[in-house]
Amino acid sequence: MASRVLKPGIYAVGAIDWDRLLFDEIISLPAGTTYNSYLIQGSEKTALLDTVDPTKIGELVNNIQELNVNIDYIISHHAEQDHSGSIQGILEIYPDANIITNPKCKDMLKDLLLIPDEKFITVEDGETLSLGDKTLKFIYTPWVHWPETMSTYLEEDKILFSCDFFGSHLAESSPFVTDEARTYIAAKRYYAEIMMPFRMFIQKNMEKIKDLEIEMVAPSHGPVYNKPEFIFEAYKNWISNETKNEVVIPYVSMHGSTKELVYYLMDKLIKKGITVKPFNLTASDIGEVATSLVDASTLIIATPTVLTGPHPSAVYAAYLVNALRPKLKFVSIIGSYGWGGRTVELLKGALTNIRAEVIDPVIVKGFPKEEDFKKVDLLADEIIKKHKENGLL
């Protein structure tokens, strides 16, 4: 793709990766992604904000060279290689350029990319850099999502270059948001999979930028927001302590017993007006499971007992939930067993990061019988009661 103009003297020069299916060897990309790099041409100096994944350096170089500019500064917001991996290649073409970053990011870039110390200029939180008629203000935004992450605010044009903050994995030819509904889904998934563990840090960083006059947000992945209120309001909702009247049920069933319990419970909850989101773990997109956790009040993990513990897919689901730290209020477990085991104990032990109330699990022997369904009735009644008490229903 060619370079694209955001505002006079400000260009998107990054790359669109239409075909990438997996990110960090764990995150599926149903809509591809972008590696956003931005070029700011001032009256005296020119700055390149981040680079691209090394696989796309050719596109970045072509986009820069068609503008016929020299690079004086490379601003590095984040050391992860999808942003920084082409810095060395750019330095080979523009050897006089210096890397502008914070001290923590400098140390990480030296470790990850073996860049020599003399190529760096470090900046402090709130420090500015003049390009002539354009002024860059550097804002430390740690833990969105690495400890060294920062953002840059272009004062004259009122653009926040936010790095992974407010990003989305979404490949589109337009540099700007063209379909808010599609972008919302992609941004929410991105938040769920990458940002949700750092919700409390994001609250602090949202507070930090609230007084800036921002007309445009340019993240490192996905489209640019030329109506930034859209993504700001979404993030305020996602990072709040409020949850919705929703129950998420990731489940796996080997011979039908656990599935029978799941569908019986779902029917009871739906009839009482609760939104239920089931995910068969053998077939579901795990990114959709993560996204469902952003708003959910209650999580029910459903699994058969394999040997003496939960099914491996349920273990992975519990690990994912524990890592993502969603703002759940209630958690429980349902399932079946053949002769015994420690399913409940092991799953509870896998959820140590979740500050949610545990509702008594229902674990039945073999295929559920009448007395087992009565236990599920009690579980459903308790969930309904808890949702009502919390003003969710």
N, C-alpha and C positions, 0 to 999 in steps of 0.2 A: 504493500500500500504506500502511496505517496504521503508526504507530510501534509498536514491539514491545519488550517488557521483557526485558533481559538479567539484571539483578538489581535489587533495589529502588533507585530513583533513577537507574538507568542504562538508557538507551533506545537502540535502533537506529532512527534517523530518516531514513536514507538512502533511495535509490531503487533499484528493480529494473528493469533494462532487458532485457526478454524478447526484444526484436526486433532488437537491434543485431547486425549481422553482421560488422563490421570495426572493429578498434581501431587507432588511430594510422595509419590508411590502409594497414596492412600485415598485421596479425594477425587471422586469421579467428576468429570466435566461434561455434563450433558449439552452445554451450549458453548464449548470451547472457552477461550480466555484471550486476554490481551496483556501485553507487557508495555505499560505506558511510560514513555519517556517524553519529556517536554523541553523545548528549546526557547529560551528567552533572550531576545536580541536587544540589548540596551544601546544607548548612543555611544558608549565607550567600551563596554565589555559584553561578552556573550556567555551565557551559562547553560549547561545541559543538566537537567534535573533527572537523575537516575538514568540507567541504561536498560538493557533488555536481557532476557534469558540468552545465554551464549549461542543457542541454536538459531537465534534470529538476529545475530549481529550484522549480517549482510544487509538486511532491511533497514536497520538503524543507520548504518553508515550511508547507504544510498539516500535516505531521507534527509540526513544532515548535509550531504554534499550537494544535493540539488538546491539547497538554500544558499550555497556559496558563502559560508561563514567560517570563521575561526572559533574554536572553543577555548575560552580562557579558564572557565571553571566547570568542574563536574560536581554537582551537588548530590551527595549520597545520603538518602534518608534512612536507609535500612540495609543491613549487610547481607541479607539473604540473596542467593545467587540469581533468582529470577529478576532482581533489580540491579544487582551489582556485578553480575557475572561477565559483562562485556566491558567493564571499566578498563582492564588491561589492553584490550583491543583498541579502544578509543584513544588511550594514551600513546599507543604506537603511532597512530595517525596524527594526533595533536600532542606532541611530546612536551610542549610548554604549558599545558593545562595543569592546574592544581585541583586536588580533591578537597572539597569543603564538606566537613561533617563534624559531628560531636566527638569528644574524646573516646567514649565507649564504642561508638561505631568504628572509629579509626582502629582501635585495637582488634576488633573483630574482622575488619577488612584485611588487616595485616596477617591475621591467622588464616583466614579463608582463601585469600587471593595472593598472598605473599607480595603485597605492594610495599615498596620501600618507604621508610618513615618520611623522607624528605619531600614526598609528593603530597603530603597532607597539610591543610590549614584547618585547625579546629576552631569551632565557634561555641559560644555559650548560649544558654537559653535566653531568648529575647534579643540577641545580637543581630545587627543588620549588615548588609553588604550592598554597596551601590554599584550598579552597572551603568551609571550615568543618569539617564532619565527614568530608570526603574530601580526600585529598592526592594531587596529581599529581606524579610524578617524571619529568623529561624525560631521555631517553637518546639521545645522538647515535648513529645507525646509518648512517653515510655509505656511499654506493655500493650501497644496496639499494633503488632502483637508480640514483638520482641523488646527486650529492655532498652535497646539503643535507638529505637525508632524516633524520628522527628518529622516535623512538617515544615513547609515554607509558605509564608504569606507574602504575596506580591502586592505591596501597598498601593501603588498607583492604579492598578487594574482590579484590585479587590478579589484576587483569586487565591484560594487555599489549595496548595498542592499537598494532599493529605497522606500520601503513600498508601499503605494498606487500609488505613482508616477510611470507612465509607466505600470500600471497594466492592467489586462483584466479578465473578468469573462469567463473562458474557462477551462473546465475539460478535461485533456488529461493525458495519462499514462506516456508519456515522460516528463522529467523535462524541456527539452529544446524545443524551437520553431521547429516544424517539417513541418509546412505548413504555409508559410508566408502570403498567401492570407487569409486564415481562421483566423490567428492571427491578421492580420491588421483589419479585420472587427470587431472582438471582442474588440480589443484595442480602435478602433475609437468609438464604442458604449460606452465603459467604460468611455472614455474621455468625450463624449457628455453628459452622464447622471450624471457624478460625478465631473469631472474636469473643464468643460467648464465655469461655473460661476467664476472660479478663474484664468481665462486666463492671466490676467496681472501679477498675482503673479507667475504663472508658467514661464512666460517670464523671470522674475528676477531669479528664481531658476535654470532655464536652463543656464542662464549666470553664475551662481555661480559654476556649476559643469563642465563648458566647458573646463577648463584647466586640469582636472583630466585625467589620462591615464586609460581608462576604457575598459577592455576586455570582461566584462560580466555585464549584469544588471539583478539583481534578485529581482523582485517585490514581493509584498505580495499576489497578486492574479494572476493566469495565469502562462504561461510558462516563463522560464528564457531565456533571449536574449543572446546567445553566439556570435551573430553578432549585437552589439548594435547600429550600424549606422542605421539599419533598423527602429528602434523605435525612435531614435533621429530625423531622417529626417521627419518621420511622424508627430511628435510633433511640429517641427519647422513650418511645413505647417499649422497644425491645430491652433496654437497659433498666427500665423501671422495675419496681418490686411487684407490680401488678401482674396477675395471671388471669387466664380465661377459663370458662366453664368447659374444660377439655380434659379428656383422659386418653393418654397414649398407651397402647398395648403392643409392645414388640413380643412376638410369640414364635415358638417352634413346636411342632407336634409330630412325633415319629409314627404313631399308630392311631391317631385320632382322639385319644383321651383328653389331652390338653386343649386341643382345638374345640372340643365339645364344651369344656369349661369356659373358654374364651367367648364363644358365640353366645352362650347362655348369659354370661355377665354383660356382654355388649347389649343384648336385647333388653335386659333390665335397666341399664343406664340410659339407653336411647329413649325408652318409653317415659323416662322421667325428665327428659329435656336436656340431657348431657351430650355434648359432642364427643364422639368416640373415634379415635384414629388408630386402627389396627395395622400392624405391619408383620407379615409373614417373613421372618428373618432369613429364610432360605431363598427368597425371591425378591425382597424389597431393596430399593436403592437406599443405602445407609445414610446418604446425604439427606434424603427426605425424612428419615427417622430423626436425624439431628435437627432439621428445620422444625419439625412438629414439637420439639421440646422447648422452643423459644417461648411459647405462650402457655404451655400446658400447666395445669394445676396438679394433676395426678398421673403417676406412672405405675403401670402394672406389668411386671415382667412375668411371662408365662412360659414354662418349660417342663418337659419331661425330665426324669432323672436318668442319667446315663451312667451306668456303674454306680457310683456313690455320690455324684454331683450333678449340677445343671448341664444341659446340652452346651457344647462349645459355642454355638451361635448365641445362646443366652449369656454366656460368660463374656463374649465380645461386646454384646449390647450393654451389659452392666459396666464393662470397662469404659466404653464410649461415654455413657451417661456420667460416670464418675469423673472422666477427664474434662468433659464439656461444662460441668457444674451448672446445669440449668436451675432456674428459680422455682423448682417444684415445691409444693406444699405437702404432698402426701405420696407415699410409695407403698406398694404391696407386691406380693408374689403369689402366683397360682400355678398349679401343675399336678403331675401325677408321678407315681413311682411303682416299681414292681415288688421290691422286697425291703427297701430301706434307703438310707443315704443322708447326705448333709446339704441338700440343695439350698434350703433357706439360709442356713448358717453361712454357706460360701457366698451366696449372692449378697447377703447383708454385709459381709466383710469386704465385698468389692465396691461398695457404695459409700465409703467413708467420707467423701467430699460433699455428699448431699445432705443438706441440713433440712430434711423433710421428716414429717411424722410418719412412722411406720404403722400401717394398718395391718391387723392380724392376717397373715397369709392363709391360703387355703391349699393344702396339699393332700391329694386323695390317692388311695391305693387302687390301681387298675382303672378300668373304665368307670366314670362317675355314676353313682347310684343316687337314689332319692335323697338319702341323708346328706350326700355330698352337695347336691344342688341347693339344699337348705342352707348349707354353709356359705355357698356363693350368694344366696339371697341376703344373708347377713352382711357379707362383704359389700354388696351393692348398696344396701341400706346405709351402711356406715359411710361410704363414699358420698352418697346423696346428702346425708346429714352434714358431713364436713363441708361440702360445697355450699350448702344453704347457710351454714354458720359463718362462712367467709364471704357471704354476699355474692357468690358466683352464680347461684341458681335461684 
